[in-house]
Amino acid sequence: LQHQVLASLWRWLALEMFGEDECRRPPVRQADDQEDTIKRVAICACMLGLVIVAVVVAFVWGTSPKLLPEEEVQRRIDILSRLIGHETLPPFWLESLKIPITVLINYLVFCRDILHTTAHSASSIEGRIWLAGLRLLFIVLVLNCAWFDYDKISTALQEIASYDKEQAWPYSIWVSLVGVVMSPNYVHACAIWLLLVRLSPCGFFSHRGFRDPITAWSMVYKWQQGEEVEEYQHEALLYEEIKPRYLAAPCTGGVPVCPGAARWLQWDSHLYALVLFPYYVFTALQVSALRLGCCTLSCCKACWCSLGWGILATLSLFCWGHAREQLQEEGSRAWPLFQYFAIVIWASLACSLVSFLSSFFIYGVSCTGLTIHKRFRLIFALPQYLPTLLEDFYVDAAMMDQAKDWEKEFLSTDSDADDDGFSMDGEVRVQQLGAAVHCKVFMDSMFRATQVLIMARIFVLASVTYHTFKLSESSATDGTPFLDALSMTISNRTMSSYLGSQSAQVHNIIHTNESGAYDLLLLIWSNL
């Protein structure tokens, strides 16, 4: 009844807005449907491209080479420091472990009922009520954090406009970008949307699907050992991809525009994703800001020279004094970049560790089960696993036939899976397949989140700091300004300052009567 009421409401809204029932349009020819989809994607891509070009132009304008007095540059640095709040954030080695856990929390709360790897059964009413209450609590936390972000960014923009009216709006884009990407909502927005894109039936059963490096490396290892590796026919040659019957947002993996329009996505999970969508849009602006990160040739010179002198010093067994001195000098300049690479390696290891441990404790994944080829994921499109697939999507009959064939192949006694040590029991095989699929989806989503929230965000913050320093008359001629800004971005976060800030926030919440509840909710949300 709840789904019918919401679907009727959004169907009426679509009728009023678009002139036809776009939420549940009648079946059309597949060629026309593809043409409409291509038109929507092209229009959205052009609009997004124009926005990115405009933002890049504003970035360049806001970072013009006009030098400013030291006082104005210091004001900008103070504004950025308050927006970033390095002392209130965990060090990057801890945040690299925290981000995969945040992705896992969003999956357990909002996405666990999307992909069914066992025979579908209705959940209990009590469990559904508790889950809906928890999801509504998360939405409240998002709205509370959004209000805090609005207040913080608007205060910073007013302060900039009060003393720098000539370049207020171009530099305000930098400030707004920093304020958004440092928000806890930005982390959860990336987590939920990266999961939805990969778990939605359009994305999960697409020809590309999710990335599966485990199976790829397993096949390479078998090939190196001289074993025969079966060459699978690409899925694009076997069946056509499914297409939604409802109005879907372009470039989102088939996520519907109207909450309640699709049965595979619950309305509260959809509402949570829509509330966070404005934050997720800033990922495109963040990528465009990365193009302005490079500074001068001296930074690249310091990196390559440190590597070269390191090789020469190693070949001479560190007996060449000049090579040691040059290595120490150039290495001290390029050290922030080596720190960044170490953070990237640790973040990748953390994603692999969290994805495997979470799949092991939740679904019981095994090392041998991870070697199952991802093509068998098509089995979960069958009605016993996803009964509402045909109600939400146009499905090619060849796809369902292929799913049945692969199910027989996977459950047969002479399957290739027996060589990898799987049990002969069909239920155990399907359980291992489902656990492996979840583990690989976790890993892909966590890697993407790490790329956006660790790798790209460090360079964005360093770029903003560098372009701000470059406006100063005294620091405009520094040798490696970008590496200095990168060092400041990485080294300003320490474990002692993070624990001290958390203790101070708890103390202020306990001993204050004004906005104590809002600050408590923000503290909880920022640590999830």
N, C-alpha and C positions, 0 to 999 in steps of 0.2 A: 504493500500500500504506500509506504514511504517513497519507494522508487517511482511508482506510477504518478504520485502527486508532483514530485520534482520534475519528472519527464514532461508532464503536461504543462507545468509552469514554464519551463524553458522552451517548450515547443511553441507556446503562445508568444513568448518574447521574441523568438526567432522569426515568427510569422509577422510580428509588428515591425521588426528591424530590417529584415531582408526581403519581405514580400512573399516568401514561400517557406514551407516547412523545412528548413535546413537541418534542424536537429535530427529528423528522421525522414530524409528525402527518399522517395520511392526508387526502386532499382532502375538503373540506367545502363546503357551499353558501356562495356568496359573501356572502349576507346574514348568515349566522351568523358568518362570518369577520370581517366588518365590525363586527358587534355585539361580538364578543370583543375586537377591537382597541380599540373605543371604551371598553369597560369597563376595559381595562388602562390606557389613557391617562388616563381619568378618575380611577382609583385613584391612579396615580402623581402626577397633577397635584394631587390633594387632599393627598397625603402631603407633596409638595414645598411646597405652600402652607402647610401647618401648620408645617413646619420653618422656612420663611422668616418666618412670623409670630412664632414663638418666638424666632428670632434677632433680629428687629427689637425685640421686647420686651426681650430681654437687652441689646441695644445701648443702648436708651433708659435702662434701669436702670444700665448701666455708665457712662453719661455724664450722671448725675443732677447737678443744680445744686449739690450739696453741695461746699463749698469745702474744699480741703486745704492743709496747710502747704506752704511752698515746697520743703522738702526732699523730701517725698513726690512732689510733681509733678516735681521734677528727676530723681528715681529713675525715674519712668515714662518721662520723655524719654530718659534714658540707655538704658533697655531697648529702646525703639522705635528709637533710633539704631543699636544693635547689631544688631537684627533687620533693619532696612532696609539698613544699610551703604552709605550714599550714596557714601562715598569709594571703594568697591570697584566701583561701577557706572559705566558709560559715560554721558556726557551724553545728554540726551533726543534731540538732533539725530542722534547716532550710533546710539542704540537704535532710533529710528524707521526707520533703514536696516537695522539688524540683524534686526529681527523678521520682515520679509518674507523675508529670506535664511534664517532658521530654518524658516519654513513651506516654503520651497523644498527645504531639506535633508530635512525629514521626508517630503516628497513623493517625492524621488528614492530614498530608502532604503526606504520602506514602502508607498507608494501608486502607484508607477509601473506596477505590473502589474495594477491594478484596472481602469482604463479603457483599452480597446484601440481605437485609431482606425485601425489597419491590420489586414489579414488576420491572424488569430490564428495564431501558430506557437509551438511549444514551445521554451523556453529551454534552453541547454546545461546539462549537469550541473555542470560546473566553475563556471559563472556563478552557478548556483543555490546551490552550496555557499558561495562567497564572499559572496553576498548574505545567506545565512542566518547566517554568521559575523558579518557586520557588524551585522545586526539584533540578534543575541544580545549583542554588545558594547554596543549602545545600551541594551539592557535592564539590563545590569550597571551602566552609568553611571546609569541611573534609580534603581536600588536603592541605589547608593552615595550619591546625593544625597538620597534619602528618609531614609536613616539619619542623615545630617548634619542634615537639617531636623528630624527627631524630637529629636535631641540639643539643637539650638539652641532649639527652641520649649519643650521640657520644662524646660530650664534657666531660661528666662525666666519660665515659669509658676511654678516653685518660688520664684524670687526675688520675684515679686509676692505669692504666698501668705505669704511670711515676714514682710512688713511691712504688708499690707493684707488682713486676713482678712474684713472686713465686705463689701467689694466685690470680692473676689478673682475669683470665677467670672464675673460679668458682664464685667469688664474683660479677663478672660482670653480671651474670645471675640474681642475686638478684637486682642489680641496674636497669637492663633492665626491670624486672618485675615491680618494683616500678614505673619506668618512664611510662610504658604503662598503668598500672591500675589507675594512677593518671591523665591520659590524658582525656580531654573532649570527644575525639573520642571513648574512651572505654565505656563511659556512653551511648552514642548514639548507639554504636555497640550492646551493650546488649539490648537496647530498641528495635531496629528494628528487631533483630534476634529472640528475645523472642516473638515478635508480629507475625512474619512470620511463626514461627513454629506452633503457635496456630490458625492462620487465614488461612493457606493454606488448600485447600480441603482435602489433605491427613491427616493432623492433626486434622482439625475441624470435619470431618465426620468419624474419626477413632473410634474404640470401646471405647477407653479411653477418647478421647476428652480433654476438659479443666476441671480443678478442679471446683467443684460446692459445696462449703461448705454451701451455703445458703440453698439449697434444702435439703441437708443432715441434717442440724440442724432443719429445719422445720419439716422433717419427724420424727426426734427424739422427738421434742416437741409434735407433735400430738400423738405419741405413749405413751408418759408420761401422756397426758391428757385423755387417754383411747379411743382415736379415732381409727378407722380402717385405716390402712396404706396399700395401694396397693403395692404389691411386683411385681416390673417390671422384666421381663425376660431380662437377659443380652444380649446386642446387638451382642456379638460375636456368639451367638447361632442363630441369625436371618439372618445375611448376612455377606459376606466377605468384607474386606476393599478394597477401591479403590486403584489402582496402576497407576502410571504415565506412559504415552506413550513416554515421552522424557527421556533424561539422567538426572537423579536427583542425587543430592549430598546426600550421606548417612547421617542419623542421623540429618537431617534438616527439616523433615516434608514434603518432596517432593518438596523442592525448586530446580528449574532447575539449571544446571551448566552453560548453555549458555543463555545470555540475549536474549529475544525474542522467546525462544523455547516454552513457555507456554503462553496461552492467559489470564489466570487468574492473572498474575503478569506483570505489565507494565515494559517496558524496563528501564525506568529511575529509578523506585523504585528498580528494580533488580540491576542496576549498583551501586546505593547508598549502597545497602546491601553488594555487592561484594567488594567494596572499603573498607568497615568497617570490613570485615570478618577477616583479620589478627589480628585485635584487639580482636575480639570475641574468637579467638582460645586461647587467654591468660586466659580465664576463667578456662580451664582445668589445666593450670599451677598454677593458683591461688589456686585452690582446692588442688593440690599436695603440695603447700607450707604451707597450713594450718596444715598438719600433723607434721610440724616441730615447731608448735607454743608452745607446752607444754615445760616447763622448768624443774622445780624441784618440789619435794613434798611440799616444804614450801608454794608455792602459793595455792595449794589445801587445805593445813592445815589452812591457814589464812581464806579462804572462809568458810570452814565447822566450824571452831572454832567460827567465828563471828556469824554464824547462831545459833550454839549451845548456846553460851553465851547470844545471843539475846532472845532465848526461856526461858532460866533460869532467865534472868533479868525481862522478862515480867511476868513469873509465880510468881516471888517474888514481883511484883508491884514496881520494881526498888528500893526496900528497901535494897537489898543485895549489899553492897558497892564493894566487890570484883568482882561480876558479872558485875557491871557497868564499873569498870575500865578495865576489860578484854574485854568487848564489845567495849569500846572506842578504845582500843589498836588494837584489831584484826579487828574491823570495819574500822578503818582508812587505814589499809593495803588492805582490800578487797573492799574498796569503788569504785575503778575503775570498777570492775566487776559488781557491782550493777548499776553503771552509764550506762554500756553497756546494761544491761537488760532493763533499762528504755528507752534507745534509740531504742531498738528493739521493745518494746511495742508501743512507739510513732510512729515508722515507720509503723507498722502494722495498727494502727488506721488511719494514713495519707493515706495509700493505699486504705482502705475501704472508707474513706471520699471522696477522689478525684475520685475514680471509680464511686461512686454513684452520686456525683454532676455532673460529666461530662456526664454520661448517662442520667441524668435528664434533663439537659439543651440542650443536642444535640438530644436525642431520646425520651425524655419524659417518662422515666422509672418510675414505681410506686412500692411501697413496696409490694403490692399484686402480681404484675407481676414477682417479683424476685423469688417467690415460684414455678414457672413453672419448671417442670422437664426438664433437659437438653436433654433428649432423643428426644424431639420434635424439636431439632435443625435440624434433618434430613429432615424436611419439606423444608428447604432452598436449598436442592439439586435438587429440581424439576426444570424443564426447565424455568418456568416463573421467577425464581429468579437467576439461574445460567445456562444460555443457553450454555455456552462453556464447561460445565463439561465433556460431552461425547467426545469432541474433544481433551481434554488434558489427560483423564484418562480412564482406563479400569474399568467399573462400573458393579458390579454384578446386574443382573436383579432383584434379590430378594431385593436388597437395594432400588431400585426405587419403587417396589411394597410396601415395608414397609413404605416408605415415603408417598405414596398416602394414605395408610391405616391410618397412624398417622395424616395426614392432615384432613381426614374425622372425625377422633375421636376428634381432637382438635377443629374443627369448628362445631361439632354437638351441638345441643341445650341441650342434656343431658350429656355433657362432665363434667368431674370432675372439670374443671376450673370454672364452674359456682358457685361452692360452695365457691370459694375463692373471689368472688365478681367481676368477669369480666363481661364486657358488652357482650350482645348477638351478637353484630355486628361482622362479621368475620374479616373485615379489622382492627378493633380495637384490636381484639385478636392477629392477626399476628403482629401488631405494638408493642403490649406489649411483645410478644415473642421475637421479634427482639431487642427491647430495653434491655430486661433481658439478652439475649445472649451477647450483646455488653458489658453490665456491668460486667458480669462474666468473659469474656475474658480480659477486662481491669484489673479486680481485680487479676486474675491469673498471668497476665504478670507483673503487678506492684509488686505483692508479690515476684515473682521470681527475678525481677530486684533489689528489696530491699535486698533480701538475698545475691545477688552477690555484689552489690555496697555499701551496708552499713554493714551488718553482717560480711560477709567474708572479705571485704576490710579492716575493722578495725583490724581484727586479723592478716591479712597479714602485714600491716604496723607495728603493734606491734611486730610481730615475727621478722621482719627485724631489727627493733630497738633493740630488746632484744638480738639477736645473734650478733649484732655489739657491744653492751655494754659488752657482755660476753667475748669478746676478750681482754678487757682491764684488766691489772694486778690489778688495784685498785678497780674495780667494779665486779670482777669475783666471789667474795664471798658474795655478797649482799643477803639479806634474801628472798625477793620476786622480782627478777629482771623483770619477765614477767609482773607482775602487775604494776611495776613502768613504764615499757615501754608502757603498755596500758593506764596508766594515762597520760603520756606525749602525746600519740596520740590523746586522747580525749580532754584534757584541753588546748592544744596549739591553738585550733580554738576558736576564740572569735568573737563576732559581731563587736566590735570596730575595731579590726585589719582587718577584712574583708572589712568593709566600707572604712577604711583608704587606703587599697591597691587598691580598685576600684577607689577611688578618685585620687590616685597617678597615676594609669594607664591612666585615662582620661586626666590628666594634661600633662603627657608625650606625649600622642598622639596628643594633640592640639599644643604643643610647639615644636614638632620635625618635621623635614623634611625627615628623613630617616626611612623607614619601618613603617611609620605611618599608612598606609592603612592596612598592614598585621597585625599590633598590634590591630587595630580596629576590623578587622574580627575575630581575636582570642578572643578578649574580648566579642564580641557578641556571638560567638559560645560557650564559656565557661559558659555563663549565660543562655543559652537556655535549 
